[in-house]
């Protein structure tokens, strides 16, 4: 995600700089290069086939507006997918907790132990820390899970995997 945003921001900044300079040759070069760069990925960006090296400041302003719209849509889509991932993770936590609570083969003490483990992992997930910091904290639970029943361990390892991939 960050590479595309960096690229879009760089090209938006380039448009702003060229517009400030207001040099016709620089405007034409920027328009041509940006048309070529984004014609396959941004709708309605590209030159008319009969216009070659005949652009104005307005053309560059239009490209800049389209780049900004594309960037904003990309950010919105990314945020929406992150929100959906958070909802799905919450569902996974609740579902796993319910499965543990309803597991008749586990003792009450073991059920409480696993629920406490899940609550601790959920608490780490809700912290606003870097992925490296989350991994450092979650790594401790991997050793604990290695001693658990395979079904329980797999469910919780899946949750940890999703946390680290979000």
PyMOL CGO cylinders between C-alpha atoms (Angstrom):
from pymol import cmd
from pymol.cgo import CYLINDER

trace = [
    CYLINDER, 0.00, 0.00, 0.00, 2.65, 2.52, 1.01, 0.3, 1, 1, 1, 1, 1, 1,
    CYLINDER, 2.65, 2.52, 1.01, 4.56, 2.24, -2.29, 0.3, 1, 1, 1, 1, 1, 1,
    CYLINDER, 4.56, 2.24, -2.29, 1.54, 3.28, -4.33, 0.3, 1, 1, 1, 1, 1, 1,
    CYLINDER, 1.54, 3.28, -4.33, 0.73, 6.14, -1.97, 0.3, 1, 1, 1, 1, 1, 1,
    CYLINDER, 0.73, 6.14, -1.97, 4.31, 7.35, -2.06, 0.3, 1, 1, 1, 1, 1, 1,
    CYLINDER, 4.31, 7.35, -2.06, 4.26, 7.24, -5.85, 0.3, 1, 1, 1, 1, 1, 1,
    CYLINDER, 4.26, 7.24, -5.85, 0.93, 9.09, -6.08, 0.3, 1, 1, 1, 1, 1, 1,
    CYLINDER, 0.93, 9.09, -6.08, 2.02, 11.73, -3.56, 0.3, 1, 1, 1, 1, 1, 1,
    CYLINDER, 2.02, 11.73, -3.56, 5.29, 12.19, -5.43, 0.3, 1, 1, 1, 1, 1, 1,
    CYLINDER, 5.29, 12.19, -5.43, 3.47, 12.72, -8.74, 0.3, 1, 1, 1, 1, 1, 1,
    CYLINDER, 3.47, 12.72, -8.74, 0.91, 15.06, -7.15, 0.3, 1, 1, 1, 1, 1, 1,
    CYLINDER, 0.91, 15.06, -7.15, 3.80, 17.08, -5.70, 0.3, 1, 1, 1, 1, 1, 1,
    CYLINDER, 3.80, 17.08, -5.70, 5.44, 17.09, -9.12, 0.3, 1, 1, 1, 1, 1, 1,
    CYLINDER, 5.44, 17.09, -9.12, 2.24, 18.51, -10.65, 0.3, 1, 1, 1, 1, 1, 1,
    CYLINDER, 2.24, 18.51, -10.65, 2.11, 21.23, -8.00, 0.3, 1, 1, 1, 1, 1, 1,
    CYLINDER, 2.11, 21.23, -8.00, 5.75, 22.14, -8.57, 0.3, 1, 1, 1, 1, 1, 1,
    CYLINDER, 5.75, 22.14, -8.57, 5.42, 22.27, -12.36, 0.3, 1, 1, 1, 1, 1, 1,
    CYLINDER, 5.42, 22.27, -12.36, 2.26, 24.37, -12.06, 0.3, 1, 1, 1, 1, 1, 1,
    CYLINDER, 2.26, 24.37, -12.06, 4.10, 26.83, -9.81, 0.3, 1, 1, 1, 1, 1, 1,
    CYLINDER, 4.10, 26.83, -9.81, 6.99, 27.11, -12.25, 0.3, 1, 1, 1, 1, 1, 1,
    CYLINDER, 6.99, 27.11, -12.25, 4.50, 27.62, -15.09, 0.3, 1, 1, 1, 1, 1, 1,
    CYLINDER, 4.50, 27.62, -15.09, 7.00, 26.62, -17.79, 0.3, 1, 1, 1, 1, 1, 1,
    CYLINDER, 7.00, 26.62, -17.79, 5.20, 25.39, -20.92, 0.3, 1, 1, 1, 1, 1, 1,
    CYLINDER, 5.20, 25.39, -20.92, 7.82, 22.78, -21.82, 0.3, 1, 1, 1, 1, 1, 1,
    CYLINDER, 7.82, 22.78, -21.82, 7.84, 21.38, -18.27, 0.3, 1, 1, 1, 1, 1, 1,
    CYLINDER, 7.84, 21.38, -18.27, 4.01, 21.22, -18.29, 0.3, 1, 1, 1, 1, 1, 1,
    CYLINDER, 4.01, 21.22, -18.29, 3.97, 19.32, -21.59, 0.3, 1, 1, 1, 1, 1, 1,
    CYLINDER, 3.97, 19.32, -21.59, 6.66, 16.88, -20.45, 0.3, 1, 1, 1, 1, 1, 1,
    CYLINDER, 6.66, 16.88, -20.45, 4.87, 16.26, -17.15, 0.3, 1, 1, 1, 1, 1, 1,
    CYLINDER, 4.87, 16.26, -17.15, 1.52, 15.71, -18.89, 0.3, 1, 1, 1, 1, 1, 1,
    CYLINDER, 1.52, 15.71, -18.89, 3.00, 13.25, -21.40, 0.3, 1, 1, 1, 1, 1, 1,
    CYLINDER, 3.00, 13.25, -21.40, 4.90, 11.31, -18.74, 0.3, 1, 1, 1, 1, 1, 1,
    CYLINDER, 4.90, 11.31, -18.74, 1.93, 11.10, -16.38, 0.3, 1, 1, 1, 1, 1, 1,
    CYLINDER, 1.93, 11.10, -16.38, -0.42, 10.05, -19.22, 0.3, 1, 1, 1, 1, 1, 1,
    CYLINDER, -0.42, 10.05, -19.22, 1.98, 7.23, -20.09, 0.3, 1, 1, 1, 1, 1, 1,
    CYLINDER, 1.98, 7.23, -20.09, 2.47, 6.24, -16.46, 0.3, 1, 1, 1, 1, 1, 1,
    CYLINDER, 2.47, 6.24, -16.46, -1.19, 6.07, -15.42, 0.3, 1, 1, 1, 1, 1, 1,
    CYLINDER, -1.19, 6.07, -15.42, -3.17, 5.45, -18.61, 0.3, 1, 1, 1, 1, 1, 1,
    CYLINDER, -3.17, 5.45, -18.61, -3.71, 1.78, -17.74, 0.3, 1, 1, 1, 1, 1, 1,
    CYLINDER, -3.71, 1.78, -17.74, -4.49, 2.20, -14.06, 0.3, 1, 1, 1, 1, 1, 1,
    CYLINDER, -4.49, 2.20, -14.06, -6.55, 5.38, -13.71, 0.3, 1, 1, 1, 1, 1, 1,
    CYLINDER, -6.55, 5.38, -13.71, -9.81, 5.69, -15.61, 0.3, 1, 1, 1, 1, 1, 1,
    CYLINDER, -9.81, 5.69, -15.61, -10.09, 8.58, -18.08, 0.3, 1, 1, 1, 1, 1, 1,
    CYLINDER, -10.09, 8.58, -18.08, -6.44, 9.51, -17.83, 0.3, 1, 1, 1, 1, 1, 1,
    CYLINDER, -6.44, 9.51, -17.83, -4.68, 9.65, -21.13, 0.3, 1, 1, 1, 1, 1, 1,
    CYLINDER, -4.68, 9.65, -21.13, -4.23, 11.89, -24.08, 0.3, 1, 1, 1, 1, 1, 1,
    CYLINDER, -4.23, 11.89, -24.08, -6.50, 12.34, -27.03, 0.3, 1, 1, 1, 1, 1, 1,
    CYLINDER, -6.50, 12.34, -27.03, -4.91, 10.60, -29.97, 0.3, 1, 1, 1, 1, 1, 1,
    CYLINDER, -4.91, 10.60, -29.97, -4.89, 13.83, -32.02, 0.3, 1, 1, 1, 1, 1, 1,
    CYLINDER, -4.89, 13.83, -32.02, -3.20, 15.91, -29.29, 0.3, 1, 1, 1, 1, 1, 1,
    CYLINDER, -3.20, 15.91, -29.29, 0.52, 15.38, -29.11, 0.3, 1, 1, 1, 1, 1, 1,
    CYLINDER, 0.52, 15.38, -29.11, 2.69, 17.85, -27.25, 0.3, 1, 1, 1, 1, 1, 1,
    CYLINDER, 2.69, 17.85, -27.25, -0.14, 20.36, -27.30, 0.3, 1, 1, 1, 1, 1, 1,
    CYLINDER, -0.14, 20.36, -27.30, -1.18, 20.67, -23.67, 0.3, 1, 1, 1, 1, 1, 1,
    CYLINDER, -1.18, 20.67, -23.67, -2.00, 23.48, -21.30, 0.3, 1, 1, 1, 1, 1, 1,
    CYLINDER, -2.00, 23.48, -21.30, -1.80, 24.17, -17.63, 0.3, 1, 1, 1, 1, 1, 1,
    CYLINDER, -1.80, 24.17, -17.63, -5.44, 23.03, -17.35, 0.3, 1, 1, 1, 1, 1, 1,
    CYLINDER, -5.44, 23.03, -17.35, -4.48, 19.54, -18.61, 0.3, 1, 1, 1, 1, 1, 1,
    CYLINDER, -4.48, 19.54, -18.61, -1.92, 19.19, -15.83, 0.3, 1, 1, 1, 1, 1, 1,
    CYLINDER, -1.92, 19.19, -15.83, -4.44, 20.46, -13.27, 0.3, 1, 1, 1, 1, 1, 1,
    CYLINDER, -4.44, 20.46, -13.27, -6.93, 17.81, -14.48, 0.3, 1, 1, 1, 1, 1, 1,
    CYLINDER, -6.93, 17.81, -14.48, -4.31, 15.07, -14.12, 0.3, 1, 1, 1, 1, 1, 1,
    CYLINDER, -4.31, 15.07, -14.12, -3.44, 16.27, -10.64, 0.3, 1, 1, 1, 1, 1, 1,
    CYLINDER, -3.44, 16.27, -10.64, -7.13, 16.18, -9.67, 0.3, 1, 1, 1, 1, 1, 1,
    CYLINDER, -7.13, 16.18, -9.67, -7.46, 12.63, -11.02, 0.3, 1, 1, 1, 1, 1, 1,
    CYLINDER, -7.46, 12.63, -11.02, -4.34, 11.56, -9.12, 0.3, 1, 1, 1, 1, 1, 1,
    CYLINDER, -4.34, 11.56, -9.12, -5.76, 13.05, -5.91, 0.3, 1, 1, 1, 1, 1, 1,
    CYLINDER, -5.76, 13.05, -5.91, -9.09, 11.29, -6.46, 0.3, 1, 1, 1, 1, 1, 1,
    CYLINDER, -9.09, 11.29, -6.46, -7.31, 8.00, -7.14, 0.3, 1, 1, 1, 1, 1, 1,
    CYLINDER, -7.31, 8.00, -7.14, -5.20, 8.40, -3.99, 0.3, 1, 1, 1, 1, 1, 1,
    CYLINDER, -5.20, 8.40, -3.99, -8.22, 9.24, -1.85, 0.3, 1, 1, 1, 1, 1, 1,
    CYLINDER, -8.22, 9.24, -1.85, -10.22, 6.30, -3.21, 0.3, 1, 1, 1, 1, 1, 1,
    CYLINDER, -10.22, 6.30, -3.21, -7.28, 3.98, -2.59, 0.3, 1, 1, 1, 1, 1, 1,
    CYLINDER, -7.28, 3.98, -2.59, -7.00, 5.19, 1.02, 0.3, 1, 1, 1, 1, 1, 1,
    CYLINDER, -7.00, 5.19, 1.02, -10.76, 4.81, 1.55, 0.3, 1, 1, 1, 1, 1, 1,
    CYLINDER, -10.76, 4.81, 1.55, -10.72, 1.28, 0.10, 0.3, 1, 1, 1, 1, 1, 1,
    CYLINDER, -10.72, 1.28, 0.10, -7.75, 0.36, 2.26, 0.3, 1, 1, 1, 1, 1, 1,
    CYLINDER, -7.75, 0.36, 2.26, -9.40, 1.73, 5.41, 0.3, 1, 1, 1, 1, 1, 1,
    CYLINDER, -9.40, 1.73, 5.41, -12.62, -0.11, 4.60, 0.3, 1, 1, 1, 1, 1, 1,
    CYLINDER, -12.62, -0.11, 4.60, -10.76, -3.40, 4.13, 0.3, 1, 1, 1, 1, 1, 1,
    CYLINDER, -10.76, -3.40, 4.13, -8.95, -2.85, 7.44, 0.3, 1, 1, 1, 1, 1, 1,
    CYLINDER, -8.95, -2.85, 7.44, -12.31, -2.21, 9.11, 0.3, 1, 1, 1, 1, 1, 1,
    CYLINDER, -12.31, -2.21, 9.11, -13.73, -5.43, 7.65, 0.3, 1, 1, 1, 1, 1, 1,
    CYLINDER, -13.73, -5.43, 7.65, -10.64, -7.31, 8.82, 0.3, 1, 1, 1, 1, 1, 1,
    CYLINDER, -10.64, -7.31, 8.82, -11.12, -5.93, 12.33, 0.3, 1, 1, 1, 1, 1, 1,
    CYLINDER, -11.12, -5.93, 12.33, -14.75, -7.05, 12.33, 0.3, 1, 1, 1, 1, 1, 1,
    CYLINDER, -14.75, -7.05, 12.33, -13.79, -10.51, 11.08, 0.3, 1, 1, 1, 1, 1, 1,
    CYLINDER, -13.79, -10.51, 11.08, -11.10, -10.77, 13.73, 0.3, 1, 1, 1, 1, 1, 1,
    CYLINDER, -11.10, -10.77, 13.73, -13.58, -9.81, 16.43, 0.3, 1, 1, 1, 1, 1, 1,
    CYLINDER, -13.58, -9.81, 16.43, -15.93, -12.52, 15.14, 0.3, 1, 1, 1, 1, 1, 1,
    CYLINDER, -15.93, -12.52, 15.14, -13.05, -15.03, 15.21, 0.3, 1, 1, 1, 1, 1, 1,
    CYLINDER, -13.05, -15.03, 15.21, -12.22, -14.13, 18.82, 0.3, 1, 1, 1, 1, 1, 1,
    CYLINDER, -12.22, -14.13, 18.82, -15.86, -14.48, 19.89, 0.3, 1, 1, 1, 1, 1, 1,
    CYLINDER, -15.86, -14.48, 19.89, -16.36, -17.70, 17.95, 0.3, 1, 1, 1, 1, 1, 1,
    CYLINDER, -16.36, -17.70, 17.95, -13.22, -19.27, 19.39, 0.3, 1, 1, 1, 1, 1, 1,
    CYLINDER, -13.22, -19.27, 19.39, -14.15, -18.20, 22.92, 0.3, 1, 1, 1, 1, 1, 1,
    CYLINDER, -14.15, -18.20, 22.92, -17.61, -19.74, 22.50, 0.3, 1, 1, 1, 1, 1, 1,
    CYLINDER, -17.61, -19.74, 22.50, -16.12, -22.98, 21.16, 0.3, 1, 1, 1, 1, 1, 1,
    CYLINDER, -16.12, -22.98, 21.16, -13.77, -23.16, 24.14, 0.3, 1, 1, 1, 1, 1, 1,
    CYLINDER, -13.77, -23.16, 24.14, -16.59, -22.44, 26.62, 0.3, 1, 1, 1, 1, 1, 1,
    CYLINDER, -16.59, -22.44, 26.62, -18.73, -25.18, 25.06, 0.3, 1, 1, 1, 1, 1, 1,
    CYLINDER, -18.73, -25.18, 25.06, -15.94, -27.76, 24.88, 0.3, 1, 1, 1, 1, 1, 1,
    CYLINDER, -15.94, -27.76, 24.88, -17.03, -30.59, 27.16, 0.3, 1, 1, 1, 1, 1, 1,
    CYLINDER, -17.03, -30.59, 27.16, -13.66, -32.34, 27.02, 0.3, 1, 1, 1, 1, 1, 1,
    CYLINDER, -13.66, -32.34, 27.02, -11.83, -29.53, 28.83, 0.3, 1, 1, 1, 1, 1, 1,
    CYLINDER, -11.83, -29.53, 28.83, -11.84, -28.98, 32.57, 0.3, 1, 1, 1, 1, 1, 1,
    CYLINDER, -11.84, -28.98, 32.57, -13.20, -25.71, 33.94, 0.3, 1, 1, 1, 1, 1, 1,
    CYLINDER, -13.20, -25.71, 33.94, -9.67, -24.67, 34.87, 0.3, 1, 1, 1, 1, 1, 1,
    CYLINDER, -9.67, -24.67, 34.87, -8.37, -25.40, 31.36, 0.3, 1, 1, 1, 1, 1, 1,
    CYLINDER, -8.37, -25.40, 31.36, -11.29, -23.49, 29.80, 0.3, 1, 1, 1, 1, 1, 1,
    CYLINDER, -11.29, -23.49, 29.80, -10.50, -20.47, 31.98, 0.3, 1, 1, 1, 1, 1, 1,
    CYLINDER, -10.50, -20.47, 31.98, -6.79, -20.75, 31.18, 0.3, 1, 1, 1, 1, 1, 1,
    CYLINDER, -6.79, -20.75, 31.18, -7.45, -20.75, 27.41, 0.3, 1, 1, 1, 1, 1, 1,
    CYLINDER, -7.45, -20.75, 27.41, -9.98, -17.90, 27.69, 0.3, 1, 1, 1, 1, 1, 1,
    CYLINDER, -9.98, -17.90, 27.69, -7.42, -15.85, 29.64, 0.3, 1, 1, 1, 1, 1, 1,
    CYLINDER, -7.42, -15.85, 29.64, -4.88, -16.59, 26.92, 0.3, 1, 1, 1, 1, 1, 1,
    CYLINDER, -4.88, -16.59, 26.92, -7.33, -15.41, 24.25, 0.3, 1, 1, 1, 1, 1, 1,
    CYLINDER, -7.33, -15.41, 24.25, -8.16, -12.27, 26.24, 0.3, 1, 1, 1, 1, 1, 1,
    CYLINDER, -8.16, -12.27, 26.24, -4.46, -11.45, 26.55, 0.3, 1, 1, 1, 1, 1, 1,
    CYLINDER, -4.46, -11.45, 26.55, -3.95, -11.91, 22.82, 0.3, 1, 1, 1, 1, 1, 1,
    CYLINDER, -3.95, -11.91, 22.82, -7.00, -9.76, 22.09, 0.3, 1, 1, 1, 1, 1, 1,
    CYLINDER, -7.00, -9.76, 22.09, -5.62, -7.05, 24.36, 0.3, 1, 1, 1, 1, 1, 1,
    CYLINDER, -5.62, -7.05, 24.36, -2.34, -7.07, 22.40, 0.3, 1, 1, 1, 1, 1, 1,
    CYLINDER, -2.34, -7.07, 22.40, -4.30, -6.87, 19.14, 0.3, 1, 1, 1, 1, 1, 1,
    CYLINDER, -4.30, -6.87, 19.14, -6.11, -3.75, 20.35, 0.3, 1, 1, 1, 1, 1, 1,
    CYLINDER, -6.11, -3.75, 20.35, -2.89, -1.95, 21.25, 0.3, 1, 1, 1, 1, 1, 1,
    CYLINDER, -2.89, -1.95, 21.25, -1.80, 0.73, 18.80, 0.3, 1, 1, 1, 1, 1, 1,
    CYLINDER, -1.80, 0.73, 18.80, 1.76, -0.54, 18.37, 0.3, 1, 1, 1, 1, 1, 1,
    CYLINDER, 1.76, -0.54, 18.37, 3.92, -1.58, 15.44, 0.3, 1, 1, 1, 1, 1, 1,
    CYLINDER, 3.92, -1.58, 15.44, 3.75, -5.06, 13.99, 0.3, 1, 1, 1, 1, 1, 1,
    CYLINDER, 3.75, -5.06, 13.99, 7.24, -5.78, 15.35, 0.3, 1, 1, 1, 1, 1, 1,
    CYLINDER, 7.24, -5.78, 15.35, 6.13, -4.88, 18.86, 0.3, 1, 1, 1, 1, 1, 1,
    CYLINDER, 6.13, -4.88, 18.86, 3.00, -7.02, 18.47, 0.3, 1, 1, 1, 1, 1, 1,
    CYLINDER, 3.00, -7.02, 18.47, 5.10, -9.94, 17.27, 0.3, 1, 1, 1, 1, 1, 1,
    CYLINDER, 5.10, -9.94, 17.27, 7.48, -9.55, 20.22, 0.3, 1, 1, 1, 1, 1, 1,
    CYLINDER, 7.48, -9.55, 20.22, 4.53, -9.81, 22.59, 0.3, 1, 1, 1, 1, 1, 1,
    CYLINDER, 4.53, -9.81, 22.59, 2.68, -12.55, 20.69, 0.3, 1, 1, 1, 1, 1, 1,
    CYLINDER, 2.68, -12.55, 20.69, 5.81, -14.67, 20.27, 0.3, 1, 1, 1, 1, 1, 1,
    CYLINDER, 5.81, -14.67, 20.27, 5.58, -15.55, 23.95, 0.3, 1, 1, 1, 1, 1, 1,
    CYLINDER, 5.58, -15.55, 23.95, 2.21, -17.19, 23.34, 0.3, 1, 1, 1, 1, 1, 1,
    CYLINDER, 2.21, -17.19, 23.34, 3.53, -19.42, 20.58, 0.3, 1, 1, 1, 1, 1, 1,
    CYLINDER, 3.53, -19.42, 20.58, 5.56, -21.39, 23.12, 0.3, 1, 1, 1, 1, 1, 1,
    CYLINDER, 5.56, -21.39, 23.12, 2.50, -21.74, 25.36, 0.3, 1, 1, 1, 1, 1, 1,
    CYLINDER, 2.50, -21.74, 25.36, 0.40, -22.89, 22.39, 0.3, 1, 1, 1, 1, 1, 1,
    CYLINDER, 0.40, -22.89, 22.39, 2.96, -25.56, 21.51, 0.3, 1, 1, 1, 1, 1, 1,
    CYLINDER, 2.96, -25.56, 21.51, 1.87, -27.37, 24.67, 0.3, 1, 1, 1, 1, 1, 1,
    CYLINDER, 1.87, -27.37, 24.67, -1.86, -27.11, 23.94, 0.3, 1, 1, 1, 1, 1, 1,
    CYLINDER, -1.86, -27.11, 23.94, -4.23, -29.45, 22.17, 0.3, 1, 1, 1, 1, 1, 1,
    CYLINDER, -4.23, -29.45, 22.17, -3.79, -29.22, 18.38, 0.3, 1, 1, 1, 1, 1, 1,
    CYLINDER, -3.79, -29.22, 18.38, -7.37, -27.97, 17.76, 0.3, 1, 1, 1, 1, 1, 1,
    CYLINDER, -7.37, -27.97, 17.76, -7.08, -25.18, 20.31, 0.3, 1, 1, 1, 1, 1, 1,
    CYLINDER, -7.08, -25.18, 20.31, -3.55, -24.24, 19.22, 0.3, 1, 1, 1, 1, 1, 1,
    CYLINDER, -3.55, -24.24, 19.22, -4.51, -24.09, 15.52, 0.3, 1, 1, 1, 1, 1, 1,
    CYLINDER, -4.51, -24.09, 15.52, -7.46, -21.78, 16.16, 0.3, 1, 1, 1, 1, 1, 1,
    CYLINDER, -7.46, -21.78, 16.16, -5.39, -19.39, 18.25, 0.3, 1, 1, 1, 1, 1, 1,
    CYLINDER, -5.39, -19.39, 18.25, -2.40, -19.51, 15.89, 0.3, 1, 1, 1, 1, 1, 1,
    CYLINDER, -2.40, -19.51, 15.89, -4.78, -18.56, 13.06, 0.3, 1, 1, 1, 1, 1, 1,
    CYLINDER, -4.78, -18.56, 13.06, -5.91, -15.56, 15.09, 0.3, 1, 1, 1, 1, 1, 1,
    CYLINDER, -5.91, -15.56, 15.09, -2.29, -14.56, 15.75, 0.3, 1, 1, 1, 1, 1, 1,
    CYLINDER, -2.29, -14.56, 15.75, -1.53, -14.88, 12.05, 0.3, 1, 1, 1, 1, 1, 1,
    CYLINDER, -1.53, -14.88, 12.05, -4.42, -12.59, 11.14, 0.3, 1, 1, 1, 1, 1, 1,
    CYLINDER, -4.42, -12.59, 11.14, -3.33, -10.06, 13.78, 0.3, 1, 1, 1, 1, 1, 1,
    CYLINDER, -3.33, -10.06, 13.78, 0.16, -9.94, 12.31, 0.3, 1, 1, 1, 1, 1, 1,
    CYLINDER, 0.16, -9.94, 12.31, -1.12, -9.66, 8.74, 0.3, 1, 1, 1, 1, 1, 1,
    CYLINDER, -1.12, -9.66, 8.74, -3.44, -6.72, 9.48, 0.3, 1, 1, 1, 1, 1, 1,
]
cmd.load_cgo(trace, "trace")
